[in-house]
Amino acid sequence: MSDRIEADYLIETAFDPRVAAEVMAGEQSSGTFVKVPGETPELKARSAATVDKIDVVETTDSPSLPGARHPDGASIQRAHVTLSWPLHNLGPSLPNLMATVAGNLFELAQFSGLRLLDIRLPSAFAERYNGPQFGVEGTRRLTGVADGPVIGTIVKPSVGFDADQTAALVKTLAEAGIDFIKDDELQADGPACPFEDRARAVMAVVNAHADRTGKKVMVAFNLTGEIDEMKRRHDLVRDLGGTCIMASLNSVGLTGMIELGRFSELPIHAHRNGWGYLSREPHLGWSYIAWQKIWRLAGADHMHVNGLQNKFCEPDDSVVASARTCLTPLFETKPCIAMPVFSSGQSAIQPPETYRRLGSADLIYAAGGGIMGHPDGPAAGIESLRESWNAAIAGEPLEHRANAVPSLAKALEAYG
C-alpha cells in the first residue's frame, strides 16, 4: 500500500478543472492564496499535495451551490479528482486527516460543488487505531446468533417512558424472542429517564431472562455525553453484565469516539443521526463510503446504513453501497469490518431484496413498527422477520413461505 493519503472528490467549477484542482491541493497542503518565500521547490516536493487524476464527467447550466466565482462566458464542469498527500504532513492522525481531506476546501470560491467520495489510507493508520473490537464475529458471539441477521428493534416511543416502563418493554421483547434492542438516539440521560436508573432496570430484566432461557438479549444503551460521562456509563453497563453501548457520532465528535473506542470493553453501536446535513446535497459534503471509514477506524462495531424502501430520502442504491462498504476490509492486515445496521421503516417486506442486493446476512435488521405493529403482537412480528430472512437466504418466494407461516402472511398483508 502507498505511504500517501489519497482522496477522491466530485468537483463542480466554472474554472478549468485542472486549475481548480491545483487550488484545492495548494490550500490543503503547502500553498496559500499568494506565493510566499518559504514555499520553495524543495518544500513543495516534500510536502505539497498533488493532483493525481482528473476526469471531466459532464457540464451543467447552473451552479449547484451559491457563492462561487464564475468567469464571464465560462461553462460549469463537473469532474472526478484524486488528490494525495505525503503521510509525513500529518502522521496517522484521524483528527488531522479530517482537517486535511475535508477542511477549508469546501469554502473555496472556485467551486460551486465539492463532495468527498472516498479515501485510502496508509497502513500506519491501522497500526495506530484499534478499529472495531467486536464487529460481526463478536456481535454474533454475544447475541448467540450464529447465522442469518441479528433481529433487532428500537425502544419506542423514543422518549416519554421512565426506567421501569422501558424495562417492561424490554421484558416483552425479550420474551418475544428478540436478539437486539437499542435506545433511541433521543434518549440518553434525561431527568425523566436517568441513564443509571434505566440501565439497572433493563439489565435486571435482561439478566433474569438469560438465567431462565440461556439467551442474553443485546441492549445498546445510549451513553452519548461528555467523555467522563461516557466512561462512567460504559463501566456501569459493563458491571451490570451488559453487552453493548451506543453513541451518536456527530454528537460526541471524532475525538470522543476515538477515546470511547480505546476504553470500551463492549461493542460500540454507532448511530449516524445528523448524517443528512453532511450528505443530502449531492454536490456537497461526504459520501458515506468515505465517512464511515473514519468511524470504523475509531472503533465503531456497528454502523447505521438506513434500509431499503426507507422513510427517509436515501435511495436504495445508496443504502446497499453503504452496507457493502462496511463489510469491505480497510487494510489487508486489519480488516476493520463493521456490522451494518438496517433500520427505518423495515418490516418483513424488504429482506428478500436486501439479501439479493447485499449478498450477505451479516447485519443487524432493526424494525420498530415492523415488530410492534404486527397485528398479532411483537412475537409474531419477530417471527415474520426471521421467516422472511429464512426465505430470502433459501431463495424461496416470500409468498410461498407465507402460505405455511401465518405470522408472515399477516405481515405481508399489513405492510405490503
C-alpha positions in Angstrom: 0.0 0.0 0.0 1.2 3.5 -0.8 2.5 5.7 2.0 0.4 8.6 0.7 -3.1 9.5 1.7 -5.4 9.6 -1.3 -8.9 11.2 -1.6 -11.4 11.2 -4.4 -13.7 14.1 -5.0 -16.5 15.2 -7.2 -15.9 18.9 -8.1 -18.1 21.4 -9.9 -16.4 24.6 -11.2 -16.6 27.3 -13.8 -12.7 27.4 -13.9 -10.5 25.0 -15.8 -10.9 21.8 -13.6 -7.2 21.2 -13.6 -6.6 24.8 -12.3 -9.3 24.4 -9.7 -7.9 21.1 -8.5 -4.5 22.6 -8.1 -6.1 25.3 -5.9 -7.5 22.5 -3.7 -4.2 20.8 -3.5 -2.4 24.0 -2.5 -5.0 25.1 0.0 -4.9 21.8 1.8 -1.1 21.5 1.9 1.8 23.9 1.4 0.2 26.6 -0.6 -1.8 29.7 0.1 -3.6 32.4 -1.9 -0.4 34.2 -2.8 3.1 32.8 -3.2 5.2 33.1 0.0 9.0 33.0 0.2 9.1 29.8 2.3 7.3 27.7 -0.3 10.5 26.6 -2.1 10.6 23.9 -4.8 12.3 21.6 -2.2 9.5 22.2 0.3 6.8 21.6 -2.3 8.5 18.4 -3.5 8.4 17.2 0.1 5.0 18.4 1.4 2.7 19.6 -1.4 -0.5 17.7 -2.2 -0.6 16.5 -5.8 -3.4 16.2 -8.3 -3.1 12.5 -9.3 -6.1 12.1 -11.6 -8.8 14.3 -13.1 -11.7 13.2 -15.3 -14.3 15.6 -16.6 -17.7 13.9 -16.4 -20.3 16.4 -17.5 -21.2 20.1 -17.9 -24.2 21.8 -16.3 -26.1 25.0 -17.0 -26.3 26.4 -13.5 -24.2 26.2 -10.3 -25.4 23.7 -7.6 -24.3 26.0 -4.7 -24.2 29.8 -4.2 -21.1 31.9 -3.7 -18.8 30.5 -6.3 -16.9 32.8 -8.8 -17.9 32.4 -12.4 -15.7 33.9 -15.1 -17.6 35.6 -17.9 -18.7 33.1 -20.5 -17.3 30.1 -18.7 -19.2 26.8 -18.7 -19.7 24.9 -15.5 -18.0 21.5 -15.5 -18.1 18.5 -13.1 -15.1 16.3 -12.7 -13.8 13.4 -10.6 -10.5 14.4 -9.0 -8.0 12.4 -6.9 -5.6 14.3 -4.6 -2.8 12.7 -2.5 -0.7 13.9 0.4 2.5 12.6 1.9 1.8 10.9 5.3 4.6 12.9 6.9 2.5 16.1 6.6 0.2 15.0 9.4 1.1 11.5 10.5 -1.5 8.8 11.2 -3.9 11.1 13.0 -7.7 10.8 12.3 -8.5 14.4 13.6 -5.8 15.9 11.4 -6.8 13.7 8.5 -10.3 15.3 8.7 -8.8 18.7 8.5 -6.7 17.7 5.5 -9.2 15.9 3.3 -12.3 17.7 4.4 -11.3 21.2 5.6 -11.3 24.6 4.1 -11.6 23.2 0.5 -15.5 23.2 0.8 -15.4 27.0 1.1 -13.1 27.7 -1.9 -14.6 30.3 -4.3 -13.6 28.3 -7.3 -16.2 25.6 -6.6 -20.0 25.6 -6.9 -19.9 21.9 -5.7 -17.4 19.7 -3.9 -18.0 16.3 -2.4 -15.6 13.8 -0.8 -16.2 10.4 -2.4 -13.6 8.1 -0.9 -10.3 7.9 1.0 -7.5 5.4 1.0 -5.1 5.4 3.9 -1.5 4.0 4.6 -1.2 1.1 6.9 0.2 3.4 9.6 -3.4 4.3 10.4 -4.2 0.6 11.1 -1.2 0.4 13.4 -2.3 3.4 15.4 -6.1 2.9 15.8 -7.9 -0.1 17.2 -10.8 -0.3 14.7 -13.8 -2.4 15.7 -13.0 -4.7 18.6 -16.1 -7.0 18.1 -17.6 -6.4 14.6 -19.6 -9.2 13.0 -17.9 -12.1 14.8 -18.1 -10.6 18.3 -21.7 -9.4 17.9 -22.7 -12.9 16.8 -20.9 -14.5 19.7 -22.5 -12.1 22.3 -26.0 -12.4 20.8 -25.8 -16.1 20.2 -26.9 -15.6 16.6 -24.6 -17.9 14.6 -26.0 -17.2 11.1 -28.7 -15.0 9.5 -29.3 -11.5 10.5 -29.4 -10.2 14.1 -33.1 -9.2 14.5 -33.4 -6.0 16.5 -35.7 -3.1 17.4 -35.7 0.3 18.9 -37.3 1.5 22.1 -40.4 3.3 21.1 -41.8 5.8 21.9 -38.4 7.4 21.5 -38.8 9.4 24.7 -41.5 9.5 27.4 -41.0 6.2 29.2 -39.4 6.2 32.6 -36.9 3.5 33.5 -39.4 0.9 34.7 -41.6 1.4 31.6 -38.5 0.9 29.4 -37.6 -2.3 31.3 -41.2 -3.6 30.9 -40.9 -3.1 27.1 -37.6 -4.9 27.1 -39.1 -7.8 29.0 -41.9 -8.0 26.5 -39.4 -8.0 23.6 -37.1 -10.5 25.2 -39.9 -12.9 25.8 -40.9 -12.5 22.2 -37.5 -13.7 21.1 -35.7 -10.5 20.1 -31.9 -10.6 19.6 -31.1 -6.9 19.9 -32.7 -3.7 21.3 -31.3 -0.2 21.1 -32.2 3.0 22.9 -33.5 5.7 20.6 -30.8 8.4 19.9 -33.0 10.9 21.7 -32.9 9.1 25.0 -29.6 9.2 26.9 -29.8 10.6 30.4 -32.8 12.9 30.7 -34.3 13.7 34.1 -37.4 11.7 33.2 -35.4 8.5 32.5 -31.9 8.8 34.0 -29.3 6.6 32.4 -28.3 4.8 35.6 -31.9 4.0 36.6 -32.7 2.8 33.0 -29.5 0.6 32.8 -30.2 -1.0 36.2 -33.9 -1.7 35.5 -33.3 -3.0 32.0 -30.3 -5.2 32.9 -32.3 -6.8 35.7 -34.8 -7.9 33.1 -32.1 -9.0 30.6 -30.2 -11.0 33.2 -33.3 -12.7 34.6 -34.3 -13.7 31.1 -30.8 -15.0 30.4 -30.8 -17.0 33.6 -34.2 -18.5 32.6 -33.5 -19.2 29.0 -29.8 -19.0 28.3 -30.3 -16.2 25.8 -28.9 -12.8 26.7 -30.5 -10.0 24.6 -28.0 -7.4 23.5 -29.1 -3.9 24.5 -27.3 -0.9 23.1 -27.5 1.7 25.9 -27.2 5.2 24.5 -24.4 6.7 26.6 -23.8 9.8 24.4 -22.4 12.6 26.5 -19.1 14.1 27.5 -16.1 11.8 27.8 -16.1 11.4 31.5 -19.9 10.7 31.4 -19.5 8.1 28.7 -16.7 6.4 30.7 -18.9 6.2 33.8 -21.9 4.9 31.9 -19.8 2.4 30.0 -18.4 1.0 33.3 -21.9 0.7 34.7 -23.3 -1.2 31.7 -20.2 -3.5 31.8 -20.5 -4.1 35.5 -24.3 -4.9 35.2 -23.5 -7.6 32.6 -24.5 -5.6 29.5 -23.1 -6.4 26.1 -23.4 -3.2 24.1 -23.2 0.6 24.2 -24.3 3.2 21.7 -23.0 6.6 20.8 -24.3 9.3 18.4 -21.2 10.0 16.2 -22.0 13.6 15.2 -22.7 14.4 18.9 -19.7 13.0 20.6 -17.3 14.0 17.7 -14.3 12.2 16.4 -12.0 12.6 19.4 -14.9 11.5 21.7 -15.4 8.4 19.5 -11.7 7.6 19.5 -11.5 7.8 23.3 -14.6 5.7 23.6 -13.1 3.1 21.2 -10.0 2.9 23.3 -11.6 2.3 26.7 -14.7 0.4 25.7 -14.8 -3.3 26.6 -18.2 -3.7 24.8 -19.3 -3.4 21.2 -20.0 0.2 20.1 -23.2 0.7 18.2 -22.5 3.9 16.2 -25.6 6.0 15.3 -25.3 8.4 12.4 -28.1 10.8 13.3 -27.4 14.1 11.6 -25.9 12.3 8.6 -28.3 14.2 6.3 -26.7 17.5 6.8 -23.4 16.1 5.6 -24.8 14.3 2.6 -28.2 15.3 1.3 -27.0 17.9 -1.3 -25.4 15.6 -3.9 -22.7 18.1 -4.8 -21.6 19.0 -1.3 -20.2 17.2 1.7 -19.4 13.5 2.1 -20.1 10.1 0.5 -20.9 7.6 3.2 -18.2 5.4 1.6 -15.6 7.9 2.8 -17.2 8.9 6.0 -17.8 5.5 7.6 -14.1 4.6 7.2 -13.1 7.3 9.7 -15.6 5.9 12.3 -14.7 2.3 11.8 -11.0 3.1 12.4 -12.0 5.0 15.5 -13.7 1.9 16.9 -17.3 1.5 15.6 -18.5 -2.1 15.6 -22.0 -1.4 14.2 -22.7 1.3 11.6 -26.2 2.5 10.6 -26.8 2.5 6.8 -30.6 3.1 6.6 -32.7 0.5 4.9 -34.4 -0.4 1.6 -37.7 1.5 0.9 -36.9 3.6 4.0 -38.9 6.5 5.4 -36.1 9.0 4.6 -34.8 10.4 1.3 -32.0 8.0 0.6 -32.3 5.8 -2.5 -31.9 2.0 -2.3 -28.7 2.0 -4.4 -27.0 4.3 -1.8 -28.2 2.1 1.1 -26.8 -1.1 -0.5 -23.5 0.6 -1.3 -23.2 1.9 2.3 -23.8 -1.6 3.8 -21.4 -3.2 1.3 -18.6 -0.8 2.2 -19.0 -1.5 5.9 -18.2 -5.2 5.1 -15.3 -4.4 2.9 -11.8 -4.6 4.6 -9.9 -1.4 5.1 -6.5 -3.0 5.2 -5.1 -6.4 4.3 -3.6 -6.8 7.8 -6.5 -5.3 9.7 -9.9 -5.6 8.0 -11.8 -3.3 10.5 -15.1 -4.8 9.4 -18.2 -3.2 11.0 -21.7 -4.8 11.1 -24.1 -2.7 9.0 -27.4 -1.8 10.7 -30.5 -1.7 8.6 -33.4 0.3 10.0 -36.0 2.9 9.1 -39.4 1.6 8.1 -38.2 -2.0 7.8 -40.6 -5.0 8.0 -41.0 -8.5 6.6 -41.3 -6.9 3.1 -37.7 -5.9 2.5 -35.5 -8.9 3.4 -35.6 -10.7 0.0 -34.4 -7.6 -1.9 -32.0 -6.7 0.8 -30.3 -10.1 0.7 -30.4 -10.3 -3.1 -28.6 -7.0 -3.4 -26.2 -7.2 -0.5 -25.4 -10.9 -0.8 -24.9 -11.2 2.9 -26.8 -11.6 6.1 -24.0 -10.2 8.3 -26.2 -7.4 9.6 -28.5 -6.1 12.2 -32.0 -5.8 10.9 -33.9 -3.4 13.2 -37.6 -2.9 12.9 -39.8 -0.8 15.1 -43.3 -0.8 13.7 -42.4 -4.0 11.7 -42.3 -5.8 15.1 -44.5 -3.8 17.5 -47.1 -3.0 14.8 -47.7 -6.6 13.8 -51.4 -7.5 14.1 -50.7 -10.5 16.3 -48.1 -8.7 18.5 -44.3 -8.5 18.8 -43.6 -12.2 18.9 -45.4 -12.7 15.6 -43.6 -9.6 14.3 -40.2 -11.1 15.2 -41.2 -14.5 13.7 -42.3 -12.8 10.5 -38.9 -11.1 10.1 -37.0 -14.3 10.7 -39.1 -16.3 8.3 -38.8 -13.6 5.7 -35.0 -13.7 6.0 -35.0 -17.5 6.0 -36.9 -17.5 2.8 -34.6 -14.9 1.3 -31.5 -16.9 2.1 -33.0 -20.1 0.8 -34.1 -18.4 -2.4 -37.8 -19.2 -1.7 -40.5 -16.9 -2.8 -41.9 -14.9 0.1 -45.5 -15.7 -0.8 -44.7 -19.4 -0.8 -43.2 -19.2 2.7 -46.1 -17.2 3.9 -48.5 -20.0 2.9 -47.0 -22.0 5.7 -46.3 -19.2 8.2 -49.4 -17.2 9.3 -47.3 -14.5 11.0 -45.5 -13.8 7.8 -48.7 -13.9 5.8 -50.3 -11.3 8.1 -47.1 -9.1 8.0 -47.2 -9.1 4.2 -50.8 -8.1 4.3 -50.3 -5.4 6.9 -47.1 -3.8 5.5 -47.4 -4.6 1.8 
